[in-house]
């Protein structure tokens, strides 16, 4: 019957505050603190803060006993110890960091440019080799045609007028294609 009278949050509080087996530490509890604030909304918030700030059960007590010396924001004593030119020192360190990053980027871009130049050179060589191969194939084909033509002339297979290509007319150049008359077909 006692479980039915407890609210959901009370049950959750009991579950979360029950220590795990083997992690129980013997320390006196403050019973008056819980009894006084049991009904307030602030008491729940205070209890959550207390739970969050309390050490984890089973954790070493020496970790919580040692004060933290380095917090990142600094203390008043360390503020007095700062040199007068702290801003200039920080600025110089920041600028040195930026300069190192710029130099690293420049080195990477130089390497990339060298790689790209090598790639372009290799591509140009492959292109030149392909063009040379095409030229050799064309030259061999033309030589084959010349040899065939020479054999046909020697054997007499070609009529005499076909020995030379016809001469272009000496009078006027041909009219442009749009001005030419097409022969009419008679159907």
PASEBA-1860 file (N, C-alpha, C; in nm, 3 decimals):
! residues 187
1> XXXXXXXX> 0.081/-0.119/0.000/0.000/0.000/0.000/0.086/0.126/0.000 ~ 0.204/0.115/0.057/0.293/0.232/0.064/0.340/0.272/-0.074 ~ 0.360/0.174/-0.166/0.404/0.206/-0.302/0.295/0.280/-0.379 ~ 0.169/0.250/-0.350/0.060/0.316/-0.421/0.045/0.462/-0.380 ~ 0.082/0.495/-0.259/0.069/0.631/-0.210/0.179/0.722/-0.263 ~ 0.291/0.668/-0.305/0.402/0.748/-0.356/0.372/0.793/-0.498 ~ 0.416/0.914/-0.530/0.399/0.964/-0.667/0.508/0.904/-0.757 ~ 0.491/0.926/-0.884/0.587/0.875/-0.983/0.727/0.928/-0.954
9> XXXXXXXX> 0.737/1.057/-0.923/0.868/1.117/-0.899/0.933/1.064/-0.772 ~ 0.850/1.034/-0.671/0.906/0.976/-0.549/0.963/0.837/-0.577 ~ 0.889/0.759/-0.658/0.938/0.626/-0.694/1.068/0.636/-0.774 ~ 1.068/0.731/-0.868/1.188/0.751/-0.950/1.305/0.796/-0.863 ~ 1.280/0.882/-0.768/1.383/0.928/-0.676/1.439/0.811/-0.596 ~ 1.351/0.723/-0.549/1.398/0.606/-0.473/1.486/0.517/-0.560 ~ 1.444/0.498/-0.685/1.521/0.411/-0.775/1.658/0.472/-0.804 ~ 1.659/0.601/-0.832/1.785/0.666/-0.868/1.879/0.681/-0.749
17> XXXXXXXX> 1.826/0.694/-0.630/1.910/0.714/-0.512/1.951/0.585/-0.445 ~ 1.898/0.473/-0.489/1.939/0.346/-0.431/2.079/0.314/-0.482 ~ 2.175/0.294/-0.393/2.312/0.266/-0.439/2.322/0.128/-0.503 ~ 2.411/0.118/-0.595/2.435/-0.010/-0.662/2.506/-0.103/-0.565 ~ 2.488/-0.233/-0.582/2.555/-0.327/-0.492/2.707/-0.310/-0.500 ~ 2.771/-0.306/-0.386/2.916/-0.293/-0.380/2.965/-0.151/-0.382 ~ 2.874/-0.053/-0.391/2.916/0.087/-0.397/2.868/0.166/-0.276 ~ 2.819/0.098/-0.177/2.762/0.165/-0.060/2.875/0.219/0.028
25> XXXXXXXX> 2.866/0.347/0.060/2.959/0.409/0.153/2.883/0.440/0.280 ~ 2.948/0.425/0.390/2.885/0.454/0.519/2.906/0.601/0.551 ~ 2.800/0.681/0.533/2.810/0.821/0.572/2.675/0.863/0.630 ~ 2.677/0.954/0.722/2.551/0.993/0.787/2.464/1.071/0.690 ~ 2.336/1.042/0.692/2.241/1.111/0.607/2.182/1.229/0.683 ~ 2.133/1.325/0.612/2.071/1.442/0.674/1.920/1.427/0.663 ~ 1.855/1.361/0.761/1.713/1.335/0.751/1.628/1.461/0.764 ~ 1.672/1.558/0.837/1.594/1.679/0.857/1.581/1.761/0.730
33> XXXXXXXX> 1.678/1.753/0.646/1.677/1.833/0.524/1.567/1.788/0.429 ~ 1.548/1.656/0.417/1.446/1.605/0.327/1.307/1.628/0.384 ~ 1.293/1.616/0.513/1.162/1.629/0.575/1.110/1.772/0.567 ~ 1.198/1.871/0.576/1.155/2.010/0.576/1.108/2.056/0.439 ~ 1.169/2.008/0.332/1.141/2.058/0.198/1.062/1.959/0.113 ~ 0.992/1.868/0.171/0.929/1.760/0.094/0.820/1.811/0.001 ~ 0.749/1.915/0.033/0.636/1.957/-0.048/0.666/2.070/-0.145 ~ 0.777/2.136/-0.136/0.806/2.252/-0.220/0.856/2.211/-0.358
41> XXXXXXXX> 0.829/2.298/-0.458/0.886/2.276/-0.591/1.036/2.301/-0.589 ~ 1.078/2.395/-0.507/1.220/2.424/-0.496/1.296/2.307/-0.434 ~ 1.226/2.230/-0.350/1.294/2.118/-0.286/1.334/2.014/-0.389 ~ 1.250/1.994/-0.490/1.284/1.898/-0.596/1.406/1.947/-0.672 ~ 1.407/2.077/-0.703/1.522/2.134/-0.774/1.648/2.127/-0.689 ~ 1.634/2.155/-0.560/1.750/2.145/-0.471/1.799/2.002/-0.463 ~ 1.707/1.908/-0.459/1.745/1.766/-0.451/1.819/1.724/-0.578 ~ 1.771/1.771/-0.695/1.839/1.739/-0.822/1.979/1.799/-0.822
49> XXXXXXXX> 1.992/1.922/-0.776/2.125/1.984/-0.769/2.218/1.907/-0.676 ~ 2.161/1.865/-0.563/2.241/1.788/-0.467/2.288/1.657/-0.528 ~ 2.198/1.591/-0.602/2.234/1.463/-0.666/2.342/1.485/-0.770 ~ 2.327/1.592/-0.848/2.424/1.617/-0.954/2.560/1.659/-0.900 ~ 2.563/1.727/-0.787/2.691/1.771/-0.733/2.756/1.669/-0.642 ~ 2.679/1.572/-0.596/2.738/1.471/-0.507/2.826/1.377/-0.588 ~ 2.930/1.320/-0.525/3.019/1.230/-0.597/2.948/1.100/-0.634 ~ 2.993/1.041/-0.741/2.935/0.916/-0.788/2.970/0.807/-0.687
57> XXXXXXXX> 2.872/0.725/-0.648/2.902/0.617/-0.553/3.009/0.525/-0.610 ~ 3.105/0.492/-0.528/3.212/0.403/-0.572/3.331/0.476/-0.628 ~ 3.317/0.606/-0.653/3.430/0.683/-0.705/3.525/0.712/-0.590 ~ 3.649/0.732/-0.624/3.749/0.757/-0.522/3.726/0.893/-0.459 ~ 3.739/0.899/-0.330/3.717/1.024/-0.258/3.830/1.123/-0.284 ~ 3.947/1.075/-0.322/4.061/1.165/-0.343/4.040/1.255/-0.463 ~ 3.961/1.210/-0.560/3.937/1.294/-0.677/3.857/1.417/-0.641 ~ 3.759/1.400/-0.553/3.676/1.514/-0.517/3.744/1.604/-0.416
65> XXXXXXXX> 3.838/1.549/-0.338/3.905/1.628/-0.235/4.006/1.725/-0.295 ~ 4.064/1.690/-0.411/4.166/1.775/-0.471/4.101/1.894/-0.540 ~ 4.148/2.012/-0.512/4.093/2.129/-0.583/4.148/2.133/-0.725 ~ 4.065/2.179/-0.815/4.110/2.190/-0.954/4.192/2.316/-0.968 ~ 4.309/2.301/-1.024/4.399/2.416/-1.035/4.383/2.487/-1.167 ~ 4.340/2.417/-1.269/4.333/2.477/-1.401/4.188/2.472/-1.449 ~ 4.122/2.587/-1.456/3.982/2.590/-1.493/3.960/2.649/-1.631 ~ 4.057/2.708/-1.690/4.042/2.764/-1.822/4.007/2.913/-1.817
73> XXXXXXXX> 3.935/2.958/-1.713/3.900/3.099/-1.703/4.003/3.176/-1.624 ~ 4.076/3.107/-1.538/4.179/3.173/-1.458/4.119/3.227/-1.329 ~ 4.203/3.255/-1.234/4.159/3.311/-1.107/4.209/3.453/-1.097 ~ 4.169/3.519/-0.989/4.213/3.657/-0.971/4.364/3.665/-0.953 ~ 4.419/3.567/-0.885/4.564/3.568/-0.864/4.638/3.553/-0.997 ~ 4.586/3.466/-1.085/4.655/3.449/-1.213/4.634/3.571/-1.302 ~ 4.525/3.645/-1.281/4.504/3.766/-1.359/4.609/3.871/-1.323 ~ 4.651/3.874/-1.197/4.755/3.968/-1.157/4.890/3.926/-1.213
81> XXXXXXXX> 4.908/3.796/-1.232/5.036/3.747/-1.282/5.052/3.766/-1.433 ~ 4.946/3.801/-1.503/4.955/3.818/-1.648/5.047/3.934/-1.681 ~ 5.121/3.916/-1.787/5.209/4.024/-1.832/5.124/4.134/-1.894 ~ 5.182/4.252/-1.901/5.108/4.364/-1.956/5.081/4.346/-2.105 ~ 5.168/4.274/-2.172/5.152/4.256/-2.316/5.088/4.121/-2.350 ~ 4.999/4.073/-2.264/4.937/3.942/-2.287/4.860/3.939/-2.417 ~ 4.795/4.051/-2.451/4.716/4.054/-2.574/4.807/4.042/-2.695 ~ 4.920/4.113/-2.693/5.013/4.106/-2.805/5.071/3.965/-2.818
89> XXXXXXXX> 5.099/3.900/-2.703/5.151/3.763/-2.709/5.048/3.668/-2.770 ~ 4.923/3.679/-2.723/4.818/3.594/-2.779/4.798/3.621/-2.927 ~ 4.803/3.750/-2.964/4.785/3.787/-3.105/4.900/3.730/-3.189 ~ 5.021/3.739/-3.137/5.137/3.686/-3.211/5.126/3.534/-3.227 ~ 5.083/3.465/-3.121/5.064/3.320/-3.132/4.956/3.286/-3.234 ~ 4.847/3.363/-3.231/4.739/3.339/-3.327/4.786/3.363/-3.469 ~ 4.858/3.471/-3.491/4.910/3.503/-3.625/5.010/3.396/-3.671 ~ 5.093/3.347/-3.579/5.187/3.240/-3.614/5.112/3.114/-3.653
97> XXXXXXXX> 5.005/3.084/-3.581/4.922/2.968/-3.615/4.861/2.986/-3.754 ~ 4.807/3.105/-3.782/4.750/3.129/-3.914/4.856/3.120/-4.023 ~ 4.974/3.172/-3.997/5.082/3.166/-4.096/5.121/3.022/-4.124 ~ 5.128/2.939/-4.019/5.160/2.797/-4.039/5.053/2.729/-4.123 ~ 4.927/2.763/-4.099/4.818/2.705/-4.178/4.827/2.750/-4.324 ~ 4.859/2.879/-4.345/4.873/2.929/-4.483/4.987/2.857/-4.555 ~ 5.100/2.841/-4.485/5.214/2.773/-4.546/5.180/2.628/-4.579 ~ 5.105/2.562/-4.492/5.064/2.424/-4.519/4.972/2.419/-4.641
105> XXXXXXXX> 4.880/2.515/-4.651/4.791/2.519/-4.767/4.870/2.548/-4.894 ~ 4.964/2.642/-4.887/5.046/2.673/-5.005/5.127/2.552/-5.049 ~ 5.183/2.478/-4.954/5.260/2.358/-4.988/5.170/2.254/-5.054 ~ 5.050/2.236/-5.001/4.956/2.140/-5.060/4.918/2.183/-5.201 ~ 4.891/2.312/-5.220/4.854/2.359/-5.353/4.970/2.346/-5.450 ~ 5.093/2.368/-5.401/5.211/2.349/-5.487/5.221/2.203/-5.531 ~ 5.203/2.111/-5.435/5.208/1.967/-5.469/5.098/1.932/-5.569 ~ 4.978/1.985/-5.544/4.868/1.958/-5.635/4.896/2.014/-5.774
113> XXXXXXXX> 4.956/2.134/-5.780/4.990/2.194/-5.910/5.094/2.110/-5.982 ~ 5.194/2.062/-5.908/5.297/1.978/-5.970/5.237/1.848/-6.022 ~ 5.149/1.788/-5.943/5.083/1.665/-5.988/4.999/1.692/-6.112 ~ 4.927/1.804/-6.113/4.844/1.836/-6.228/4.930/1.865/-6.351 ~ 5.043/1.934/-6.332/5.133/1.962/-6.445/5.188/1.831/-6.502 ~ 5.224/1.737/-6.412/5.271/1.606/-6.461/5.160/1.533/-6.535 ~ 5.039/1.541/-6.484/4.926/1.477/-6.552/4.905/1.537/-6.690 ~ 4.910/1.672/-6.698/4.893/1.737/-6.828/5.005/1.699/-6.924
121> XXXXXXXX> 5.127/1.691/-6.874/5.240/1.652/-6.960/5.221/1.510/-7.011 ~ 5.181/1.419/-6.923/5.155/1.281/-6.966/5.042/1.276/-7.068 ~ 4.938/1.355/-7.045/4.826/1.358/-7.139/4.871/1.413/-7.274 ~ 4.955/1.518/-7.272/5.006/1.574/-7.398/5.091/1.470/-7.472 ~ 5.174/1.395/-7.397/5.255/1.291/-7.461/5.167/1.185/-7.525 ~ 5.064/1.141/-7.450/4.972/1.041/-7.507/4.901/1.095/-7.631 ~ 4.861/1.222/-7.626/4.795/1.283/-7.741/4.890/1.291/-7.860 ~ 5.014/1.335/-7.835/5.112/1.344/-7.944/5.140/1.206/-8.004
129> XXXXXXXX> 5.149/1.104/-7.917/5.171/0.968/-7.968/5.053/0.922/-8.052 ~ 4.932/0.954/-8.009/4.813/0.916/-8.085/4.811/0.990/-8.219 ~ 4.847/1.118/-8.218/4.851/1.195/-8.344/4.958/1.139/-8.437 ~ 5.074/1.104/-8.383/5.181/1.046/-8.465/5.135/0.913/-8.524 ~ 5.067/0.832/-8.443/5.016/0.703/-8.491/4.915/0.726/-8.604 ~ 4.823/0.823/-8.585/4.726/0.854/-8.691/4.797/0.901/-8.818 ~ 4.902/0.983/-8.802/4.977/1.030/-8.918/5.042/0.914/-8.992 ~ 5.103/0.822/-8.915/5.167/0.706/-8.977/5.065/0.620/-9.050
137> XXXXXXXX> 4.949/0.599/-8.990/4.843/0.521/-9.056/4.798/0.591/-9.183 ~ 4.777/0.723/-9.177/4.736/0.799/-9.295/4.842/0.791/-9.404 ~ 4.969/0.809/-9.363/5.078/0.804/-9.461/5.086/0.666/-9.528 ~ 5.071/0.561/-9.448/5.075/0.425/-9.505/4.957/0.403/-9.600 ~ 4.840/0.452/-9.564/4.722/0.437/-9.651/4.741/0.514/-9.781 ~ 4.796/0.634/-9.772/4.819/0.711/-9.893/4.925/0.644/-9.981 ~ 5.029/0.591/-9.919/5.132/0.521/-9.995/5.073/0.399/-10.065 ~ 4.984/0.328/-9.994/4.918/0.212/-10.054/4.834/0.255/-10.175
145> XXXXXXXX> 4.763/0.367/-10.162/4.681/0.415/-10.274/4.770/0.458/-10.392 ~ 4.882/0.525/-10.362/4.974/0.567/-10.470/5.031/0.445/-10.540 ~ 5.072/0.344/-10.462/5.125/0.222/-10.522/5.020/0.153/-10.608 ~ 4.897/0.147/-10.562/4.788/0.085/-10.639/4.763/0.164/-10.767 ~ 4.762/0.296/-10.755/4.739/0.380/-10.873/4.853/0.361/-10.973 ~ 4.978/0.357/-10.924/5.093/0.338/-11.013/5.084/0.203/-11.084 ~ 5.047/0.098/-11.014/5.034/-0.034/-11.078/4.924/-0.035/-11.182 ~ 4.815/0.033/-11.154/4.705/0.036/-11.251/4.746/0.113/-11.376
153> XXXXXXXX> 4.822/0.221/-11.358/4.869/0.297/-11.474/4.965/0.212/-11.556 ~ 5.056/0.144/-11.488/5.153/0.061/-11.559/5.086/-0.057/-11.629 ~ 4.985/-0.111/-11.572/4.919/-0.227/-11.633/4.822/-0.185/-11.742 ~ 4.789/-0.059/-11.750/4.700/-0.011/-11.854/4.554/-0.023/-11.816 ~ 4.522/-0.043/-11.694/4.381/-0.054/-11.652/4.311/0.081/-11.656 ~ 4.384/0.189/-11.647/4.322/0.321/-11.644/4.335/0.385/-11.781 ~ 4.232/0.452/-11.827/4.242/0.522/-11.956/4.339/0.640/-11.943 ~ 4.398/0.687/-12.055/4.498/0.793/-12.049/4.449/0.924/-11.988
161> XXXXXXXX> 4.323/0.958/-12.008/4.276/1.085/-11.953/4.265/1.083/-11.800 ~ 4.268/0.965/-11.745/4.254/0.954/-11.600/4.390/0.954/-11.530 ~ 4.498/0.973/-11.610/4.630/0.971/-11.547/4.650/1.092/-11.457 ~ 4.594/1.202/-11.500/4.608/1.323/-11.421/4.470/1.368/-11.374 ~ 4.469/1.433/-11.261/4.341/1.488/-11.219/4.303/1.605/-11.309 ~ 4.177/1.630/-11.329/4.137/1.741/-11.417/4.179/1.875/-11.359 ~ 4.204/1.968/-11.451/4.243/2.102/-11.409/4.118/2.181/-11.372 ~ 4.134/2.271/-11.276/4.019/2.356/-11.245/3.999/2.457/-11.358
169> XXXXXXXX> 3.877/2.503/-11.378/3.854/2.602/-11.485/3.928/2.732/-11.453 ~ 3.973/2.801/-11.561/4.054/2.920/-11.542/3.971/3.048/-11.543 ~ 3.851/3.040/-11.579/3.773/3.163/-11.589/3.722/3.208/-11.452 ~ 3.606/3.177/-11.411/3.550/3.226/-11.285/3.539/3.112/-11.184 ~ 3.544/3.149/-11.059/3.521/3.046/-10.959/3.373/3.004/-10.963 ~ 3.344/2.889/-10.918/3.204/2.845/-10.923/3.117/2.933/-10.833 ~ 2.991/2.947/-10.868/2.903/3.030/-10.786/2.879/2.963/-10.650 ~ 2.843/3.041/-10.552/2.815/2.982/-10.422/2.694/2.888/-10.429
177> XXXXXXXX> 2.682/2.800/-10.337/2.575/2.698/-10.345/2.434/2.756/-10.352 ~ 2.409/2.868/-10.287/2.273/2.922/-10.290/2.239/2.988/-10.423 ~ 2.343/3.021/-10.504/2.319/3.086/-10.633/2.320/2.987/-10.749 ~ 2.351/2.866/-10.723/2.356/2.766/-10.830/2.215/2.725/-10.870 ~ 2.201/2.698/-10.998/2.072/2.647/-11.047/2.075/2.497/-11.042 ~ 1.968/2.447/-10.996/1.956/2.302/-10.994/1.889/2.257/-11.123 ~ 1.941/2.150/-11.178/1.875/2.102/-11.301/1.736/2.049/-11.267 ~ 1.644/2.080/-11.355/1.508/2.034/-11.334/1.494/1.891/-11.379
185> XXX> 1.426/1.821/-11.300/1.399/1.682/-11.336/1.262/1.675/-11.404 ~ 1.262/1.607/-11.511/1.135/1.591/-11.583/1.075/1.459/-11.543 ~ 0.959/1.468/-11.492/0.893/1.345/-11.450/0.793/1.299/-11.552
END
